[in-house]
């Protein structure tokens, strides 16, 4: 059975509670701690989260 490119696309996120990345497939709603199978498309969402965390920290520091 061939998997469509959409079904084989995972988003890489970071779990702050476990301090490690995880992979989420929004089409199948599957989550993985280990990297998805070879050939999967991975969209790195961790970089955006780091920017959001930095901006939130910066705003908090400005309030002090």
CORSUL-V108471 format. One line per field, one symbol per residue. ss: DSSP state (A for helix, B for strand, O for the rest). psi: psi as a letter, one per 30 degrees, with the letter a starting at -180 (. if undefined). A space follows every 50 residues. Layout:
BEGIN
ss->???
psi->???
END
This chain:
BEGIN
ss->OOOOOOOOBBBBBBBOOOOBBBBBBOOOOBBBOOOOOOOOBBBBOAAAAA AAAAAAAAAAAAAO
psi->kkkleefgkkkklkjfefhlllkkjfefgkkkelkllkfkkkjjfeeeee eeeeeeeeeeeff.
END
